[in-house]
Amino acid sequence: MNDRADHLLSTLPSMTALLAHPEVRQWSEAVPGALVKTSLSAALQQFRDAILQGRLTSPVDIEDVIGVAEEELTRRSMPSLRRVINATGIVLHTGLGRAPLSAEAIEAIAETASGYCNLEFDLSTGHRGRRLSHVTERLAELTGAEAALVVNNNAAATYLILHVLAEGREVLVSRGQLVEIGGSFRLPQIMSAGGAILREVGTTNRTRAADYEAAATERTALVLRVHPSNYRVVGFSEEATLAELTSLARARGLLCVDDLGSGAIVDLTAHGLPPEPCVRDSIRTGADLVCFSGDKLFGGPQCGMIVGKRVIVDRLAAHPLMRALRVDKLTLAALEATLRHYADDGEALRSVPALAMLNAPLAELADRANDLAHRLQEAAPSERFLVGSDTTYAGGGAMPVVEFETVVVRWIPSFATASDAATRLRGAEVPVVARIRDDAVCFDLRTVRAADFDDLIAAVEGVVYDAAGEEDDDIDEDDGPPDARVRLPVL
Ligand SMILES: *Cc1c(COP(=O)(O)O)cnc(C)c1O
């Protein structure tokens, strides 16, 4: 280390001096002392690193260290997992937590979480009850299946099915259906983790029933159909139908499992929405088991649902793995509440938020967009906000490659690029995740609800004010109060 760096390091304030500083003593009244200390240490470390790497060449000012420590303190005091505003228009956005829950499901979680519940306790007999009894009957009834089972997610459902029913044996899957979903779920890997042997059938673009027929041997345990959730093989393509697979399986004494991924309960085409395979149809066609996610189109909490023939569901339920894959009481509370919304199609489309968003008429989105644009314009008159039409996707592996018509508020920031503004919006107190298209930040009204407006407007306002503050700094650095950024007049 050279003398210069040595000298600069000696100008770093001591922890004792920092803790004695009046500003820091004020923090200690509001937040735990340990948090103050770790924030100060982190700030000191940043200055030490900057000196050693030659990025800092002047003596350290204690006020600067306190400034950095305050940022650290703010960051560390905030929860890491936070509510964000989804302005992308993608209703089932995996990165943003997929399906939002209904008010009733949230209420059920709060009620169940705040005290004790009859999770595994039969209130009529006073004896031990079954955890899944709260939801399985309704789930089976709703899908037309004999029995139902719920596990942690659909990946767990697939894993359980393959492990229990096909360990050490072969599973036939079309080459056109060997999917990867979101990077971590790859069918061949789940298959080998479950101890089943993947037997690829047909080609990427064409697989016929005869291909399955030719591949079936005495080592084969089951035929698996996987819904291609996030892609489509188009053009010269063909897949065997589920009816062909179930009759082939029956003739050969094999099981037929349908992994629907998203899985619709309501026939969405009847309501003018793009088609998505219905769980009930797969059961009716004769699939032995159908599995799907709880937090995709179903619109409930994260879980994996398995419905089908009772003898097979019972085998899965009795397996020791169930203990490792079981869902908790909060999931069950939200799931039971969501199942109630499926009293009929109309009720489901109104009450399940994901379905209501997908089903929202364009006129309603346009009304809301006009309202939002108007309020944004009032809050930031120096900027321009325009209402326009656009397209988006359902997400969550539902209705892939189908573009949804939607309505957005477009903002082309006057002071920065759209991507720069979008980055700043993600740093807001309630972060806003927006879509960028044609150099504009787009707020998609399919996923931005009226209840989000105040926070979204505050985020935009904050970004606009901050930018104005920076401009002031550039023009006249020495004049004006040091905290001009927060004291700008309300525009
Ligand atoms: C999404 C999906 C899965 C994984 O479901 P998770 O609930 O995310 O575990 C499995 N298979 C298909 C076809 C899917 O679309």
The ligand as an ORCA input file, in Angstrom:
! r2SCAN-3c Opt
* xyz 0 1
  C     -45.888    -24.355    -15.426
  C     -45.799    -25.781    -15.810
  C     -45.223    -26.714    -14.958
  C     -44.627    -26.306    -13.641
  O     -45.633    -25.857    -12.775
  P     -45.250    -25.091    -11.420
  O     -46.571    -24.921    -10.742
  O     -44.611    -23.827    -11.826
  O     -44.329    -25.972    -10.668
  C     -45.179    -28.029    -15.353
  N     -45.658    -28.407    -16.546
  C     -46.238    -27.523    -17.420
  C     -46.750    -28.017    -18.720
  C     -46.319    -26.184    -17.066
  O     -46.874    -25.305    -17.904
*
